[in-house]
Each structure stands twice: as C-alpha cells, then as structure tokens.
Amino acid sequence: MSRKKGKRYTADARVANDDVLPLSQAVERLKGFRATKFDQTVELHMHLGIDPKQADQMLRGSVSLPHGIGGAQKRVVAFCAPEKEEEAKAAGAIEAGSEELVKKIEGGWMDFDVAVAEPAQMRVVSKLGKVLGPKGLMPSPKAGTVDPKIAEAVKAFVAGKVEYRNDDGGNIHAPIGKHSFSAEQLVENAEAMIKLITRLKPAATKGQYVKKIAITATMTPSVLVEA
C-alpha cells in the first residue's frame, strides 16, 4: 500500500513536473517550494552507470564543500597516540585515545557520528570491525577517515565534511546544504560534488557514466538536473 502524499508535497509535485533543468534553475525551483517549519536538508542524487558489484567501480570518499552543509556539528571521535589526544580534542573531537577508547566503544558507547584514526592506530581499531563496520563508522583511507594529520581530519569532519558512497543501485546520495542557503551557495556546493564524482569515473565503467542527476529537500519532490 503506497503512502499518501501530503497537501504540501502534492502541490509542489505539480510545480516540479518532469522538467530537466540547468542546475541553477533546478535550485531556484527547489527553493520555490512551500516553506516548512524547519530548515530542510538539501540532497544531491546521482544515478551512475557503474556496476556496484565490481570493486574497481565502487566510489567512496569524502569532500569538504565550498559552503559546508549547515546543521549541527558532527560528533567526532579520534583514535590516536596519547601525545595527540589533547590536540585532537582541541580540534573538536568529543573523545580521543587508543585502547581505552576501544574498550569504551566495546562497552556499548556509540554517541558519535564519525570516527577518524591515525594509520598506526588501525591495528587497535580493527578490534571494532564488527561493531563499527555495520554502522558505516569504521575508519577508512578511501573515506578520508584515516589520516596521519589527525587534528586536521577531526576539524574537517566536525565542520561538516561530506562522506559519500555508492549504494547497491549505483547511486550517490549526498547532502549539499540547507534550504536556507542562498541559491548561489547550493549551486556551488552541487557543482563541486558533481565535478568530483565525474572526475572519479572508474576506468572499467562502460557506456554512459552519469545517467541522471536530481536535487531534493527533506519534504519536497525531486527536481531533475541536466547531466
């Protein structure tokens, strides 16, 4: 049984249509939808011509967008050597450490959004594979969460560095800001993400790479964007 759409969504859907618009016009249309009582998150969705089952075609990483993504700061923990703990906390980490931090998480503490680690700490962090892995929190070089410059990594993720990863359907979903952002800010953030994903086209990919692009907000229909 399909879920009934609300009056706001239905009205906006009539405006959205199936037009495929240049990015700037798509953002203007999105911002023209009816306002809500909260500041909606705006997301970019890209349907890619990749085979997600092939390791050499998977996309995963992180990027700092020109205008950030707004909203609450990310809660970041840092796995680092004892002499780096204070530096990591000064950069914004809510917890920092090595074996003791592992034990705390093994004990059930999971009040964080991102985990970053120094490369030398991965042998310690590996103990948490079954805990962090299923939640997508395991530090990874591809995601930019394993970094020898631990304070810089903490600062970037606290500020809203965006992690992206293709799903099983070959899609990338990424937040690019808030509805309250100016149209120019949203356009520049979207352009940065699109250029990054386009540049990362796997060599093994055949045929059309970027098949469809759309932008949407938390409670709006999608608006199709020219690929």
C-alpha positions in Angstrom: 0.0 0.0 0.0 1.5 3.3 -1.1 1.9 6.1 1.4 -0.5 9.0 0.9 1.3 12.3 0.0 0.6 15.4 2.0 -1.0 18.5 0.5 2.3 20.4 0.5 4.1 17.7 -1.4 1.2 17.2 -3.9 1.2 21.0 -4.6 4.9 21.1 -5.0 4.9 18.0 -7.3 2.6 19.8 -9.7 5.2 22.6 -9.9 8.1 20.1 -10.2 6.8 18.2 -13.2 9.4 16.1 -15.1 11.4 19.0 -16.5 15.1 18.5 -16.7 16.7 21.9 -15.8 20.1 23.5 -15.7 21.4 23.3 -12.2 20.8 27.0 -11.3 17.2 26.8 -12.5 16.7 23.5 -10.6 17.9 25.1 -7.4 15.6 28.1 -7.9 12.6 25.7 -8.4 13.5 23.7 -5.3 13.8 26.9 -3.2 10.4 28.0 -4.6 8.6 25.1 -3.0 6.4 25.8 0.1 8.3 26.5 3.3 8.3 24.2 6.3 8.7 24.9 10.0 12.3 23.6 10.0 15.3 24.1 7.8 15.3 21.2 5.4 18.4 19.4 4.3 19.0 19.6 0.5 20.5 16.5 -1.1 22.1 15.7 -4.5 21.3 12.3 -6.0 23.3 10.9 -9.0 22.5 7.7 -10.8 25.7 6.3 -12.3 26.4 3.7 -14.9 28.7 1.7 -12.7 28.5 -2.0 -11.6 28.4 -1.8 -7.8 29.3 -5.4 -7.5 32.7 -4.7 -9.0 35.3 -3.5 -6.5 37.1 -1.4 -9.2 33.9 0.5 -9.9 32.8 1.4 -6.4 33.0 5.0 -5.3 33.7 6.1 -1.7 35.4 9.1 -0.2 34.8 12.4 1.5 34.9 16.1 0.4 34.6 19.5 2.0 32.1 21.5 0.1 32.7 25.3 -0.6 30.0 26.4 1.8 29.7 23.4 4.2 26.4 21.7 4.7 25.0 23.5 7.7 23.2 21.9 10.6 24.6 20.6 13.8 28.2 19.9 14.1 29.3 16.2 13.7 30.3 14.3 16.8 33.8 13.0 16.0 36.0 10.6 17.9 39.7 10.2 17.2 41.9 7.1 17.6 45.3 8.5 18.1 48.5 8.1 20.1 48.4 9.5 23.7 50.5 12.5 22.8 47.9 13.5 20.1 44.8 13.3 22.4 44.8 16.9 23.5 45.4 18.1 20.0 42.5 16.1 18.7 40.2 17.3 21.4 41.2 20.9 20.8 40.3 20.4 17.1 36.8 19.3 18.2 36.9 15.6 19.0 34.4 14.6 21.7 36.7 11.7 22.7 40.3 10.8 21.7 42.5 7.9 22.6 43.6 4.4 21.7 43.0 1.2 23.7 40.8 2.9 26.3 38.6 4.4 23.6 38.2 0.9 22.0 37.2 -0.5 25.4 34.6 2.3 25.9 33.0 1.5 22.5 33.2 -2.2 23.1 31.2 -1.5 26.3 28.3 -0.1 24.2 29.1 3.7 24.0 28.2 4.9 20.4 27.4 8.5 20.9 29.3 9.8 17.8 28.8 10.3 14.1 32.3 9.9 12.7 35.4 8.0 13.7 38.8 9.1 12.5 42.1 7.4 13.1 45.9 7.7 12.6 47.2 5.0 10.3 49.2 3.4 13.1 46.0 3.1 15.2 44.2 0.9 12.7 45.6 -2.3 14.3 43.8 -1.2 17.5 40.7 -0.1 15.8 40.4 -3.4 13.8 39.0 -4.9 17.1 35.9 -2.9 16.5 35.3 -4.1 13.0 32.1 -6.0 13.9 30.8 -3.0 15.8 31.7 -0.1 13.6 31.6 -1.8 10.2 27.8 -2.4 10.0 27.1 1.2 11.0 29.4 2.6 8.4 31.7 4.1 11.1 34.8 2.1 10.5 37.7 4.4 9.6 38.9 4.0 6.1 41.5 5.6 3.9 39.0 5.8 1.0 36.6 7.8 3.1 39.3 10.1 4.3 38.8 9.0 7.9 42.3 7.5 8.2 44.8 10.4 8.3 48.2 11.0 9.9 47.2 14.6 10.4 44.6 13.7 13.0 43.7 17.2 14.2 43.1 18.4 10.6 40.9 15.4 10.0 38.9 16.0 13.1 38.4 19.7 12.3 37.2 18.9 8.8 34.6 16.4 9.8 33.3 18.4 12.7 32.8 21.3 10.3 30.7 19.0 8.0 33.0 17.2 5.6 30.7 15.0 3.5 31.2 11.3 3.1 29.8 9.7 0.0 29.5 6.1 -1.1 27.6 4.4 -3.9 24.7 2.2 -2.9 23.8 -1.2 -4.4 21.9 0.5 -7.3 24.9 2.6 -8.4 23.5 5.8 -6.8 25.3 8.5 -4.9 23.3 10.4 -2.3 25.0 13.4 -0.6 23.8 16.4 1.5 24.8 19.7 -0.1 23.4 22.2 2.3 20.3 23.6 3.9 17.2 25.1 2.3 18.1 28.4 4.0 21.3 28.6 2.0 21.3 31.0 -0.9 20.7 29.7 -4.3 24.3 30.5 -5.2 25.7 28.6 -2.3 23.6 25.5 -3.1 24.6 25.7 -6.8 28.3 26.0 -5.9 28.1 23.0 -3.5 26.3 20.9 -6.0 28.7 21.8 -8.8 31.7 20.8 -6.5 30.1 17.4 -5.8 29.1 16.8 -9.4 32.6 17.7 -10.7 34.2 15.4 -8.1 32.0 12.4 -8.9 32.5 13.0 -12.6 36.3 13.2 -12.2 36.3 9.9 -10.3 34.8 7.9 -13.2 36.2 4.3 -12.8 38.3 3.3 -15.8 36.3 0.0 -16.0 33.0 1.8 -16.5 31.4 1.3 -19.9 28.7 3.3 -21.6 27.0 6.5 -20.1 28.5 7.3 -16.7 26.3 10.0 -15.3 22.7 8.8 -16.2 20.6 11.1 -14.0 21.0 13.9 -11.5 18.4 15.2 -9.2 18.2 17.5 -6.2 15.6 17.3 -3.4 15.0 18.5 0.1 13.7 16.7 3.1 10.0 17.3 2.4 9.9 18.2 -1.3 9.7 16.3 -4.6 12.9 15.8 -6.7 13.9 18.3 -9.4 15.8 16.7 -12.3 19.1 18.4 -13.3 20.8 18.4 -16.7 23.6 15.8 -16.5 
